[in-house]
Amino acid sequence: MTSSSNRRRTGTSGAPETSPAGGQTGRQIISDETWRQLLAPDGTAVASKFQRNFVRAAVARVTGTRPSLMHLTLGQAANILNFVGESPAKLSAGARGVPQLEKAGTVAQWTLFGLLLLIVTVSSPAGVLLAVGIVGLVLLMRKRRRGRQTWEDATWSGSFELPVPGAGVEALANFASRPQDSSGVVELTAPVDQRVSPVKGFYPVSLGRSEWPNVEVVGEHAYGEGIRATLRANGALTAGKSEGEVEGLQVELVAEPDNPYDSNAISVRWSGHVLGYFSREDALRCEQPVRRIIASGFAAAATARIWAYDEGDRLRARVTVAMPEPGLIAPLNEAPTGENTLVPWGSAIQVLKEENHFDVLFRHVPSDGVGLLLVSLHKEIYTLKNGTQRLFVEVRLDGKRVGELSQVTSAHLLPLLEHTEAVGETALAYARITGSALAAQLVLHAAKATEIGNDWLSSGPHPAPKLLPLAPRYGVPPAYTK
């Protein structure tokens, strides 16, 4: 069994640096490898000038160095802010990102600068020389920034290895649940799968369930070049092969509130390439949970299948995406506070005696009767009348008991709970709730102890993704691309 202290620290590249001059506030070091991962191409819209400057200032406060970041995108900006401990929501605060207001702000800045030069010029005989010096200093600073950007392009270029077709979504889930050390620095020294754009990480909508592609994507005919590029990158189309197919491809679902044709649109993308869109009906069904994931700072990742026949001047293609029921994409409740770890998805396990706790469950039954919950698992002892003690697993929802597992089923999970208890963590699991205002049923989905490998145990904790509270609508950044 791996101790909690031994498995928390995976490297030192992200550790704060202590000032050699006796300063008590250390500076965080962001390695070139980390920058390459933070600035990996993601296909999101380009950040505005004010947004870029806000990110540069946030980095400077933490590291003492102001990067250039002239080609920054919104996804990269949010990723950097999260890394340095700032909220990505601040990218849209104070009218940042609003074109009209930013244009007015830019005009105001240059107007004030012109007035300053005018005042300096006419204030004294030496004013002209002073004004020339100010202009020269501004030009020098701009030249230095362009030089810095050239160095960043050469050193921090977002190149990455092409994804491996058929790779499972576990890699995305593992990165999404990477721990932080006591300094708040996320270790990004391990390779990062860049099939979808990283912000906080990747949220796999399947959550480990069946990934059979069941949702048809529409509009593929308009995105032939993106589909060709995706198939070629995955080895499915070659110079001598006109028909290709890729299965198990990890794609990103991107909400496009600025889409001029449909503000509810959801595009399907791979490495920045648009492959098509959900139909209007499917987009409406999935819009709320997908937007919730994006607004929470994650990238919504799904598994897709692509088939195409290249006729030269025309590409016939079919793209399908694996999607669960909308109510089972994201949990209705928030993850509990404290140190916790999320047990991998497993086969269905019936929760017993939930009828005795309907007063707690009925508040969580969604209007359509089916939903997903995050529950915690606890080792408890039941004493029989003859004094014999038996261990069992108790299921709690938001800290309140909602049922228990049978003695036989409990035996499959107790070794796992003993492990999480030993390292000071609470075991969480997904549960499916079905019912109405009259009754509710709870079915747990948690892997058994025999189904969990040593790699998972030693690489923990695996905290549940922290999503925003349930709400009717969520604000997401513009993402439409032609």
C-alpha positions in Angstrom: 0.0 0.0 0.0 1.4 3.4 -0.9 1.4 6.1 1.7 -0.3 9.4 1.1 2.9 11.4 1.6 4.9 9.3 -0.9 2.5 9.6 -3.7 1.7 13.3 -3.5 5.0 14.6 -5.0 5.8 13.6 -8.5 8.6 16.1 -9.3 10.2 19.4 -8.5 10.0 21.3 -11.7 7.0 23.2 -10.5 8.2 24.0 -7.0 8.6 27.6 -5.9 12.1 29.0 -6.0 13.4 30.7 -2.8 14.9 34.2 -3.3 18.6 34.0 -2.7 18.6 37.6 -1.4 16.7 36.6 1.7 13.2 37.3 0.3 10.5 35.4 2.1 8.1 35.2 -0.9 9.3 32.6 -3.4 8.8 32.9 -7.2 7.1 30.1 -9.0 9.1 28.5 -11.9 7.2 27.5 -15.0 9.5 25.2 -17.1 9.7 25.4 -20.8 8.2 21.9 -21.0 5.2 23.2 -19.0 4.8 26.2 -21.2 4.8 23.9 -24.3 1.9 22.1 -22.8 0.0 25.2 -21.6 0.4 26.7 -25.1 -0.5 23.6 -27.1 -2.8 24.4 -30.1 -6.4 24.1 -29.1 -8.5 25.6 -31.9 -10.2 28.2 -29.7 -10.7 31.8 -30.6 -7.8 34.3 -30.4 -7.7 36.2 -27.1 -8.1 40.0 -27.3 -5.3 42.5 -26.5 -6.7 43.2 -23.0 -7.2 39.5 -22.2 -3.6 38.8 -23.3 -2.3 41.7 -21.1 -4.3 40.4 -18.1 -2.8 36.9 -18.5 0.7 38.4 -18.9 0.3 40.4 -15.7 -1.0 37.4 -13.8 2.0 35.4 -14.8 4.3 38.3 -13.9 2.9 38.4 -10.4 3.6 34.8 -9.8 6.9 34.3 -11.7 8.4 37.8 -11.7 8.7 37.6 -15.5 6.2 39.0 -18.1 5.9 36.8 -21.2 4.9 38.1 -24.6 2.0 35.7 -25.5 1.1 37.7 -28.7 -0.6 34.6 -30.2 -2.6 33.5 -27.2 -6.0 31.8 -27.6 -8.8 31.8 -25.1 -8.3 28.2 -24.2 -4.6 28.7 -23.6 -5.3 31.8 -21.6 -7.8 30.0 -19.3 -5.2 27.1 -18.9 -2.5 29.5 -17.8 -4.7 31.4 -15.4 -5.8 28.2 -13.8 -2.1 27.1 -13.5 -1.0 30.3 -11.7 -4.0 30.3 -9.4 -6.3 32.9 -11.1 -9.9 32.3 -12.1 -10.4 31.9 -15.9 -13.7 33.7 -15.4 -11.7 36.9 -15.0 -11.0 36.8 -18.8 -14.4 38.3 -19.4 -14.5 40.6 -16.3 -14.3 44.3 -16.7 -15.5 44.2 -20.3 -12.5 42.3 -21.4 -13.3 40.4 -24.6 -16.1 42.8 -25.7 -14.8 44.1 -29.1 -16.6 47.5 -29.0 -15.5 48.3 -25.5 -12.0 47.1 -26.0 -11.8 49.2 -29.1 -12.9 52.2 -27.1 -10.4 51.5 -24.5 -7.6 51.3 -27.1 -8.6 54.6 -28.6 -8.7 56.1 -25.1 -5.2 54.8 -24.3 -3.7 56.2 -27.5 -5.5 59.5 -27.0 -4.1 59.9 -23.5 -0.6 59.0 -24.8 -0.9 61.6 -27.6 -2.0 64.2 -25.0 0.9 63.3 -22.8 3.3 63.9 -25.7 1.7 67.2 -26.6 1.9 68.4 -23.0 5.5 67.3 -22.7 6.4 68.9 -26.1 5.0 72.4 -25.3 5.9 72.5 -21.6 9.6 73.4 -22.0 12.3 73.9 -24.7 13.6 70.4 -23.9 10.1 69.0 -24.3 10.7 67.9 -27.9 13.7 65.8 -27.0 11.8 64.3 -24.0 8.9 63.4 -26.3 11.3 61.8 -28.8 12.8 59.9 -25.9 9.4 58.6 -24.8 8.5 57.5 -28.3 11.8 55.8 -28.7 11.4 54.0 -25.4 7.9 52.8 -26.5 9.3 51.5 -29.8 12.2 49.8 -28.0 9.8 48.0 -25.7 7.7 46.9 -28.6 10.8 45.6 -30.4 11.9 43.7 -27.3 8.5 42.2 -27.0 8.6 41.0 -30.6 12.0 39.6 -30.0 10.7 37.8 -26.9 7.8 36.5 -28.9 10.2 35.1 -31.5 12.0 33.3 -28.7 8.7 31.9 -27.3 7.7 30.7 -30.7 10.9 28.8 -31.0 11.1 27.5 -27.5 7.4 27.1 -26.4 5.9 26.1 -29.8 2.8 24.0 -29.2 4.1 21.0 -31.1 2.9 17.6 -29.8 2.9 14.0 -30.9 0.0 12.9 -33.0 -2.7 11.0 -31.0 -2.8 7.2 -31.1 -6.0 5.9 -32.7 -8.2 3.9 -30.3 -6.5 5.2 -27.1 -9.0 5.1 -24.2 -10.5 8.0 -22.4 -8.7 7.0 -19.2 -5.7 9.1 -20.2 -8.0 12.1 -20.3 -9.6 11.3 -16.9 -6.1 10.8 -15.4 -4.9 14.2 -16.5 -8.1 15.9 -15.3 -7.6 14.5 -11.9 -3.8 15.3 -11.5 -3.1 16.4 -7.9 -1.6 19.6 -6.7 1.1 19.9 -4.1 1.1 22.2 -1.2 2.3 25.2 -3.2 -0.7 24.9 -5.6 1.5 24.1 -8.6 0.2 21.5 -10.9 2.9 19.1 -12.1 2.7 18.9 -15.9 6.0 17.1 -16.5 4.2 14.0 -17.9 3.1 13.9 -21.5 -0.3 15.5 -22.0 -2.7 14.1 -24.6 -3.6 17.1 -26.8 -6.5 15.6 -28.7 -8.7 18.1 -26.9 -7.8 21.6 -25.6 -6.7 21.5 -22.0 -8.1 24.1 -19.6 -8.3 22.5 -16.1 -8.2 19.2 -17.9 -10.5 16.9 -19.8 -13.9 15.8 -18.7 -14.9 12.5 -20.5 -18.6 12.6 -21.0 -18.8 8.8 -21.1 -17.3 8.6 -17.6 -16.0 5.1 -18.4 -19.3 3.7 -19.7 -19.9 2.2 -23.1 -18.3 4.3 -25.9 -20.4 3.0 -28.8 -20.8 6.0 -31.3 -24.6 6.5 -31.3 -25.0 10.2 -32.2 -24.8 11.2 -35.9 -22.9 14.4 -36.7 -24.3 16.6 -39.4 -22.6 19.0 -42.0 -19.6 16.8 -42.6 -19.6 17.8 -46.3 -18.6 21.4 -45.3 -15.6 20.2 -43.3 -13.9 17.9 -45.7 -10.4 19.3 -45.2 -10.6 18.9 -41.5 -11.8 15.3 -41.8 -9.1 14.6 -44.4 -6.4 16.0 -42.1 -7.7 14.0 -39.1 -7.8 10.7 -41.0 -4.3 11.3 -42.5 -2.9 12.2 -39.1 -4.3 8.9 -37.8 -3.0 6.9 -40.7 -6.4 6.1 -42.2 -5.9 7.9 -45.5 -2.7 7.6 -47.5 -1.6 8.5 -51.0 -2.7 5.1 -52.3 -5.8 4.7 -50.2 -9.0 6.6 -50.8 -11.2 5.0 -48.1 -10.4 5.3 -44.4 -11.9 4.7 -41.0 -10.8 5.6 -37.4 -12.6 4.3 -34.3 -12.1 5.3 -30.7 -10.9 8.8 -31.7 -11.0 11.3 -28.8 -12.7 14.5 -29.9 -13.8 17.7 -28.2 -17.4 19.0 -27.9 -17.3 22.8 -28.2 -20.3 25.0 -27.5 -20.5 28.0 -29.8 -22.7 30.8 -28.3 -21.4 33.1 -31.0 -22.4 30.8 -33.9 -24.3 33.1 -36.3 -26.6 30.3 -37.4 -27.5 28.7 -34.1 -26.4 30.1 -30.6 -27.0 26.6 -29.2 -24.6 24.9 -31.7 -22.1 22.3 -30.5 -19.2 21.5 -32.9 -17.2 18.3 -32.9 -13.4 19.0 -33.2 -10.2 17.1 -33.3 -6.9 19.0 -32.7 -8.6 22.2 -33.7 -10.2 20.8 -36.9 -14.0 21.1 -37.0 -15.5 17.7 -38.1 -19.1 18.7 -38.1 -21.9 19.6 -35.7 -24.6 18.0 -33.5 -28.0 18.3 -35.1 -30.2 21.1 -33.6 -32.2 18.4 -31.7 -29.1 16.8 -30.2 -27.5 20.1 -29.4 -30.5 21.2 -27.5 -30.5 17.9 -25.6 -26.8 18.1 -24.6 -26.3 21.9 -24.4 -26.8 22.3 -20.7 -24.4 19.6 -19.4 -21.8 20.4 -22.1 -21.9 24.1 -21.3 -21.7 23.3 -17.6 -18.5 21.4 -18.2 -17.0 24.2 -20.3 -18.0 26.9 -17.9 -16.4 24.9 -15.1 -13.1 25.2 -16.9 -12.9 21.7 -18.5 -12.9 20.5 -22.1 -15.8 18.1 -22.9 -14.2 15.0 -24.4 -16.0 12.3 -26.2 -15.2 9.2 -28.4 -15.9 9.3 -32.1 -15.8 7.2 -35.2 -15.0 8.6 -38.7 -15.4 6.9 -42.0 -14.7 8.7 -45.3 -14.3 8.0 -49.0 -12.1 10.5 -50.8 -13.2 11.0 -54.4 -10.7 13.8 -55.0 -13.0 16.7 -55.7 -15.5 15.4 -53.2 -15.3 13.6 -49.8 -18.1 11.4 -48.6 -17.9 11.1 -44.8 -19.8 10.0 -41.7 -18.9 11.0 -38.2 -20.6 9.5 -35.1 -20.0 10.3 -31.4 -20.6 8.2 -28.3 -23.0 10.1 -26.0 -24.9 8.9 -23.0 -28.3 10.3 -22.0 -28.0 14.0 -21.3 -28.9 13.5 -17.7 -26.0 11.1 -17.2 -23.3 13.3 -18.6 -22.6 15.3 -15.4 -23.6 14.7 -11.8 -26.5 16.8 -10.4 -24.7 17.5 -7.1 -21.2 18.9 -6.4 -18.3 16.9 -5.1 -17.9 17.1 -1.3 -15.1 19.1 0.1 -12.1 17.6 1.7 -9.6 15.0 0.4 -11.4 12.5 -1.8 -10.8 10.1 -4.6 -13.2 9.0 -7.4 -13.5 5.3 -7.8 -13.4 4.2 -11.5 -16.8 3.5 -13.2 -17.9 -0.1 -12.8 -20.8 -2.5 -13.3 -24.2 -1.6 -11.8 -24.6 -2.4 -8.0 -28.0 -2.1 -6.5 -28.1 0.1 -3.3 -30.3 -1.4 -0.6 -32.7 0.3 1.9 -32.8 3.5 -0.2 -36.5 3.5 0.4 -35.8 4.4 4.0 -34.1 7.6 2.9 -36.5 8.9 0.4 -36.7 12.2 2.3 -33.1 12.8 1.1 -33.3 11.3 -2.3 -36.5 12.9 -3.6 -34.8 16.3 -3.6 -32.3 15.0 -6.2 -34.7 13.3 -8.6 -34.6 15.3 -11.8 -37.7 16.3 -13.7 -37.2 13.7 -16.4 -36.7 11.0 -13.8 -33.1 10.0 -14.6 -29.9 11.6 -13.3 -26.4 11.1 -12.1 -25.1 11.7 -8.6 -21.8 11.7 -6.7 -22.0 9.6 -3.6 -19.5 8.7 -0.9 -18.7 5.2 0.3 -17.9 4.5 4.0 -16.9 1.4 5.9 -19.3 0.7 8.7 -19.8 -2.1 11.3 -23.1 -3.9 12.0 -23.3 -5.8 15.3 -25.7 -8.8 15.3 -27.7 -9.8 18.4 -25.2 -12.6 19.2 -22.4 -10.0 19.3 -20.9 -10.9 15.9 -19.7 -7.9 13.9 -20.0 -7.6 10.2 -18.5 -5.0 7.9 -20.6 -3.4 5.2 -20.5 -0.3 2.9 -22.7 2.6 3.7 -23.7 5.0 0.8 -24.0 8.7 1.6 -25.3 11.6 -0.5 -24.0 15.0 0.5 -23.0 13.5 3.9 -26.4 11.9 4.6 -27.0 8.2 4.6 -29.1 7.0 1.6 -28.6 3.3 1.7 -26.1 0.4 2.0 -24.6 -2.5 0.0 -25.3 -6.1 0.6 -22.7 -8.1 2.6 -21.6 -9.9 -0.6 -21.2 -6.7 -2.6 -19.6 -4.9 0.3 -16.8 -7.5 0.4 -15.8 -6.5 -3.2 -15.3 -2.8 -2.2 -14.1 -3.0 1.4 -10.4 -3.5 0.5 -10.6 -0.3 -1.6 -12.2 1.6 1.2 -9.6 0.4 3.7 -6.9 1.7 1.3 -8.5 5.2 0.9 -9.1 5.4 4.6 -5.4 4.6 5.3 -4.3 7.5 3.1 -6.8 9.9 4.5 -9.2 10.1 1.6 -13.0 9.6 1.1 -14.0 7.2 -1.7 -16.5 8.8 -4.1 -18.5 7.0 -6.8 -21.1 7.7 -9.5 -24.7 6.6 -8.9 -27.7 6.6 -11.2 -30.9 7.8 -9.6 -34.3 7.1 -11.2 -37.7 7.9 -9.8 -40.4 10.5 -9.3 -42.1 12.3 -6.4 -43.3 8.9 -5.2 -40.2 6.7 -5.0 -36.6 6.6 -6.0 -34.0 4.0 -6.9 -30.2 4.3 -6.5 -27.8 2.2 -8.5 -24.1 2.5 -7.8 -21.4 2.3 -10.5 -18.1 1.5 -8.9 -15.2 -0.8 -9.9 -14.5 -3.7 -7.5 -11.2 -3.9 -5.7 -10.1 -6.8 -7.9 -10.7 -4.6 -11.0 -8.4 -1.7 -9.9 -4.7 -1.9 -10.8 -1.7 -0.8 -8.8 -1.1 2.1 -11.1 -4.4 3.7 -10.1 -3.6 3.1 -6.4 -0.2 4.6 -6.6 -1.0 7.6 -8.7 -3.8 9.0 -6.5 -5.7 10.8 -5.3 -8.2 11.0 -8.2 -10.5 13.8 -7.1 -13.9 14.2 -8.8 -14.0 17.1 -11.3 -15.4 20.2 -9.5 -18.2 21.5 -11.7 -20.3 24.6 -11.2 -23.6 24.2 -9.3 -26.5 23.1 -11.4 -28.1 26.1 -13.1 -30.5 26.7 -16.1 -27.8 28.4 -18.2 -24.0 28.8 -18.2 -21.9 31.4 -19.8 -19.2 30.0 -22.1 -16.6 31.9 -24.3 -17.1 32.5 -28.0 -15.7 29.7 -30.0 -17.2 29.8 -33.5 -14.7 29.4 -36.4 -15.4 29.4 -40.1 
